Amino acid sequence: METESPSPNQSNAMDETLWLHLAQDENLASPKAAQPGQPCPRCHQGIMDYDGLLNLVCPVCHYVEGGGCT
């Protein structure tokens, strides 16, 4: 017995519904911009500091924010 795959329109609707559901989840919201010497925007426990590659890194949850000027 063959199963029918969803039509492109059905697949798009499912993707959009999933995206909207995930976007509303507070746990998946993107954290605010990290600042050196300030608490981590993700875990709020570690203090953000630069590593050797000029990334801001949290020593507790290992959140990394790149974009250092070289």
N, C-alpha and C positions, 0 to 999 in steps of 0.2 A: 504494500500500500504506500503510495507516494504522499508526502506532506507538501503542502503548498507554502512557498516562502511568501513573506509579506510583500505587498506591492511597494514600490518606492515611496508612494505617498503615505502608506501606513508606517513604514520604517521611519520616515522623517518625523511623523507625529509622535512616535514612541521616543525618538531621540530628544525631541523638544520637551516632551513631558518629563523625561528623566532629568534633563538639564535643569528645568525649572524647579523640580523637586530638590535636586542637589544644591542649587543656588540658594534655596531658602533655608537650608540646614545651617544653623549658626556655627557648628563645629567646623564646617568647611570654608567658612568665610576667610578671605585672605587677611592676614594680620596687617597692622599698620606698619609704616616704614620704621625700620630699626634705627636707633641712634647709638653711637658709641658711648659707653658709660651708663646707659639707661637700661632698665629691665627689659628682658626679652618680650617682644610683642606677641609671641605664641604662648609660652609657659608662664611668663611673669615672675620667674624665679631666678634665672641666670642674668648676669650683667653682660651686655653685648660688648665684645672687644674684637679688634682686628686680628686676623691671622697673618701668616707670612705672604699670602696672596692678596692682601687688602680686602678680604671678605669680612663682613661683620658676622661673628659666630657666637652662638649661645653655648656655654660650656655645660649646661644642664640637659637641654633637649636637642642640641646640635643643629638648631635652626641656622641656616646660612643665608645671608643676603649679600649678593655680589654687587659690583658696579663701582668699585673704588677707582678713583682717578689715578692714572699713572703718569 
